[in-house]
Amino acid sequence: MAEDSVESIEKSVLDKLGRNEIKFTQDGFTRGKWITYEEVTNDRRPVQYKTVLGVKVATGTPEVREA
């Protein structure tokens, strides 16, 4: 978990590196290290999807303003 700020995300990643909770894998296509992450929300509305290059990917929950 991290707050929505650069500093909080960096601290979270460094904490995980220090505890060896991040596993590095080789994909055979890139050089260097890349860290990816997934944003998670507690929104109960259905997730929206679209197809990109033949792959179904989640695009997020509907953007509906609540009164």
C-alpha positions as a Python dict, from the first residue, in 0.01 Angstrom:
ca = {
    (1, 'M'): (0, 0, 0),
    (2, 'A'): (113, 352, -76),
    (3, 'E'): (-36, 698, -82),
    (4, 'D'): (-90, 862, -420),
    (5, 'S'): (244, 1044, -430),
    (6, 'V'): (584, 985, -587),
    (7, 'E'): (760, 980, -251),
    (8, 'S'): (520, 724, -101),
    (9, 'I'): (547, 491, -402),
    (10, 'E'): (928, 514, -403),
    (11, 'K'): (941, 439, -28),
    (12, 'S'): (710, 139, -74),
    (13, 'V'): (927, -1, -356),
    (14, 'L'): (1247, 49, -155),
    (15, 'D'): (1090, -123, 147),
    (16, 'K'): (995, -423, -70),
    (17, 'L'): (1346, -437, -222),
    (18, 'G'): (1497, -435, 127),
    (19, 'R'): (1279, -731, 229),
    (20, 'N'): (1350, -921, -100),
    (21, 'E'): (978, -914, -187),
    (22, 'I'): (1041, -808, -548),
    (23, 'K'): (1137, -1082, -792),
    (24, 'F'): (1327, -992, -1106),
    (25, 'T'): (1261, -1200, -1416),
    (26, 'Q'): (1416, -1191, -1762),
    (27, 'D'): (1189, -1158, -2062),
    (28, 'G'): (1456, -1184, -2332),
    (29, 'F'): (1347, -859, -2498),
    (30, 'T'): (1466, -575, -2277),
    (31, 'R'): (1782, -474, -2096),
    (32, 'G'): (1783, -318, -1752),
    (33, 'K'): (1530, -339, -1472),
    (34, 'W'): (1170, -227, -1500),
    (35, 'I'): (925, -196, -1216),
    (36, 'T'): (558, -210, -1299),
    (37, 'Y'): (267, -171, -1062),
    (38, 'E'): (-106, -206, -1060),
    (39, 'E'): (-343, 51, -916),
    (40, 'V'): (-619, -103, -709),
    (41, 'T'): (-938, 66, -596),
    (42, 'N'): (-1217, -52, -371),
    (43, 'D'): (-1478, 48, -630),
    (44, 'R'): (-1757, -210, -658),
    (45, 'R'): (-1871, -96, -1004),
    (46, 'P'): (-1791, -334, -1292),
    (47, 'V'): (-1450, -303, -1457),
    (48, 'Q'): (-1451, -183, -1818),
    (49, 'Y'): (-1242, -364, -2081),
    (50, 'K'): (-1115, -297, -2430),
    (51, 'T'): (-911, -500, -2677),
    (52, 'V'): (-559, -375, -2755),
    (53, 'L'): (-355, -562, -3016),
    (54, 'G'): (-582, -863, -2974),
    (55, 'V'): (-552, -871, -2594),
    (56, 'K'): (-842, -788, -2359),
    (57, 'V'): (-722, -536, -2098),
    (58, 'A'): (-897, -361, -1811),
    (59, 'T'): (-935, 13, -1860),
    (60, 'G'): (-1078, 93, -1517),
    (61, 'T'): (-1413, 150, -1360),
    (62, 'P'): (-1670, 382, -1517),
    (63, 'E'): (-1611, 749, -1443),
    (64, 'V'): (-1939, 847, -1283),
    (65, 'R'): (-1965, 1145, -1054),
    (66, 'E'): (-2163, 1076, -741),
    (67, 'A'): (-2379, 1356, -601),
}
